[in-house]
Amino acid sequence: MKIACIGAGYVGGPTMAMVALKCPDIEVVVVDINAARIKAWQTDDLPIYEPGLLDVVKQARGRNLYFSTDTHKHVGEADLVFVSVNTPTKTRGIGAGSAADLTYWEGAARMIAACSTSSKIIVEKSTVPVKTAEAISKVLRRNCNVPEVQFEILSNPEFLAEGTAIQDLYNPDRVLIGGNEDESGQRAIQVLKSVYEHWVPSERIITTNLWSAELSKLTANAFLAQRISSINAISALCEVTGADVTQVAHAIGTDTRIGPKFLNASVGFGGSCFQKDILNLCYVCETHGVPKVADYWRSVVSMNDWQKARFVERMVGSMFNTVVGKKIAIFGFAFKKDTGDTRETPAIDVVHGLIREGANCTIYDPQVSETQMFHDLSLAKFQWDYPMSPTKADAKIKQSVDVHFDPYTVAKDAHAIAILTEWDEFKTYDYQKIYDNMVKPAFIFDGRNIMDTEELRRIGFVSFSIGKPLDPFVKKS
């Protein structure tokens, strides 16, 4: 058996590396038109940061795991073709701001059809709207010139969490495979199931029809994001009543009907999936005549946007209602720890909010490059997943933003620190040294609730944490 995966990004690369590691009898080739990305996969300086990924790649690379830009050759030879391309939110036209843009998916389908001389199983690995398989099937059938070639489409959505993706692949909660309910569809499901059974217990492999699998991915992300927005809504109430959101979260999390996961209040959720998938779900609901359902899920995104705006308002209000000309140190730009991914990171909105108020921001993140930060800060909404050059906003951004790769330099002469990513190293710094080199009063705004608030106050900081009783200094002001 030969597997080809179209797309060498955060999903395709790690997933295929694990498949190759666990299935030494299967040849796995990851293809991408981005030559620089493919070249990076062939070195020890991988194009994405994920704990444990390099070790997995090195064990399989050159044995049965390969990376190539020759898409036609390897897709043409493959028995299974995973498609893991971007499905960004549309920025224009019908459904702009909520519908998924399937341009890359359709392009992949046309390429598969053009180079196929043998029947193939096509596996949806990207997050796609419900009924995408039906549209892709039509493209495949009408663009393949070899009559005997048959295509069977499966939905196999990923449920990886960045930062723990390798462990998620090694020991998944479940593997979901959706396919047609006819005989050929069921045979295709069994072929893909046999791949995963090399290391995943059969009872964890769930099989459904195509539409259920496609919808399950959107629904899972919507439910997870809903929990974050729910606890963030309560965090605002905690601050004004004197309650502690961490204590509230612990209390409700011990209820087995609720559970403790995704109950950490924060400055807001980010990443490539949550907002995009919820908005996509809203569009599907609207186009299928259930607008009330769309309104319900759209409120989850609205709450997330409000939480980010509220964080900026809290910072400005605490600092005597002005940050004009003040240096604000930003600790963390990635959307979460243990990843260099910055897509939809809350840091973008917080930095933009501070810049609008006249602040000067200095940023430090252990895994995000200066180029990436300025690129992200210059993008218009929903454009993060499209290949593009920096925009004209660059010059203005660079007037108000500086990047350093030493946290002590970033915080020197700052009026405040905003912690926007929960990197473990942030908890280990010498905050007495940091405090001594800051403008007084020195503020810390902990957007991830990772710091010891009382210890910071003992040092002398005016300290704010999401959902916790306000610092007396702030209350008096």
Steps between C-alpha positions, in 0.01 A plus 500: 500500500614855427359809671540855368401803704438833328602773743808511724363723775400462864266208425649320202860492618456364854218261403694341218814480714310296757339280232844430352650427842228254594455343153849411374342286226330806344680761289392850605577810293404852603473735201469877485556766234690709757861396428643680804263316732583161346872574528457584870326166562811331361723664763501509879369857490136408439259764368274464805575469870332214681650318802614149402442550127864505394569167671207335318605644165862393540400141578296461181652749255691325224364160604138533392430870554585744221433866416471621143379778271427248222129490576384342174739207522428401859126570495474303176672200658312508831223268614385738776520876457459715809407859425615740769481843341380830641127570518512865612205727563388684187598866496272609216189399309211286621558382855795734561596497866348160576500252207800278436700572186543165321722634221800296612290188549348527153844556353628189675205297369563612142869411532415154640262436212751616239784272617300189596530189286389266778213503750561683827357566841492875567513592868375838621744604772429871480209643694228541241130599495233235502436358150848590372557136406205517264641802317851353483363175362342690209830676425691171505253315277482775237876559476643150483550377143555134587156333508601206719636723778272518804524740792365432846494794741541468876484762773771454763509828696794576726450570870854610581584765756811695412765457765385143569448384141751215514345356815154550348608303194675231700210447741184655352167520683345379177557478128195597297446363149192589299412347165219410266266235631511288185729200453790688340484768766517243777796328334684832486430559870654162581813581298559822693404335827765234439765774484406642838469154654878471480501690831147614594267248672205414276247611760633856476441515125151639441332460161210715382347626179678780317279785616518402868880491489524841332257656747660333804824692446327838489285408798792383713687827452183701559437322831859552618496868408161536670650378828777759478257783425273381780771509767628831361152645537502391865850647547360849439240444770765366738708815470216733595369281784828395659464134405797303364436339162759226562310395812170512314645294214635241742168475679295444187769285337470238773146436378538192283231631267719803424862392552809720547631542146485830310396695808809721524398864473727702273531799274322292234539203270700502176645251256414386153176319578266634764383830353521378141303184569231674706445761229489222243242318713298824517505530123387140457214566743395818321504340156296204627228716652580489874613858575427472873762228525744722312431789740568274797842391376592845375464625857794277599725696263351830616581417861858417402538833320355682800742327738799624300359853484421488874860405576628808316241720672609363838862580420426855389259567785745373761779719362311824570297479178795570273782299347610767254875477452530227764708190437303178543691171511321210334599156630386245243366528146415138410136409556601241762816355652711230332424619148624770269155535342367855509179458302217695665714549810340738754830688506418653161182666624654606831802661332275674247280627783800638689643663187167673435523642852846641423720242673836369383519121522810287534446128444680183604407143408739202514371340179362778278727694265499876461403458134197291597386752761511797265334296225212402729455850637472633145231262376137590453239285675471138376808531277741307724455175308559645154850527352572870464760772545500743794254784450545878501419498870856380564653848528249615761528175695878525510477850647315363802634144535845367581611139536777369726613150587587568862208545742699724733578738213135497397388598851771762567347846543151361433196630682327164481536134400219311327530121511317369194640145461532247782864406433639316804820706493305815584445363851875458562624855440658723766207734543675702768766585240231575242311723746813696592553595135141605423326837526298530821227416569586178317204298375464132404188390316489121498280394210563130564479474882839332529661735752493516881305822538572544869875452451501761225319744728750431777779601262314822426314434177145611442377162384187404310395144412198401293200426721669566834430766765634835389818647643408760766711754308281453194178512700601829662590656169 
